[in-house]
Amino acid sequence: MARLYEIGERYRNLADMLDDDSIPAEAVLEALDGLEEEFTAKAQAVAKLVLDLDAEAEAAKTEAARLSNRKRAAENKAQWLKGYIQQQMEGIGLRQLRGDVITLRVQNNPPKVVVDDPARVPESYYKPPAAPELDRAAVLEALRAGEEVPGCRLETGRSLRIR
């Protein structure tokens, strides 16, 4: 079977032949009818393929959403279990636990800036241009150096590292 664009090209050629007085119109119209059936069948087949591909894309979208939910659930469960181990280790005063394959260690995280009241932070800690943005690195450096930055404080959390 011919390709759809080839059928379309033949169809256009036959339509142009209708303008040619040297070719009997009945012969061109008869050829057009046969070509129209071929074009219709081919277009229907291509349309079915489009529907199949649309259904496949929708199935992939659904599967991606399902896998995304599964990923999020696994991440949440792993985070909860990690917190559980850390809580139990801290409860019995263990900071490190060495096993044959895995070492667990409860250690301090690097300090991070917590802004309690952004309105109280001096302008000098905001980055220019149009929309002021807090320069957290400058605030962190000042707080580490012992300076007091109104509206800000250092906070050090703890987390479990699994290696």
Salt bridges, closest charged atoms under 4 A:
GLU38 OE1 - ARG10 NH2 2.79
GLU63 OE2 - ARG66 NH2 2.54
GLU75 OE2 - LYS71 NZ 3.20
GLU90 OE2 - ARG158 NE 2.59
ASP116 OD2 - ARG153 NE 2.83
GLU155 OE1 - ARG153 NH1 3.04
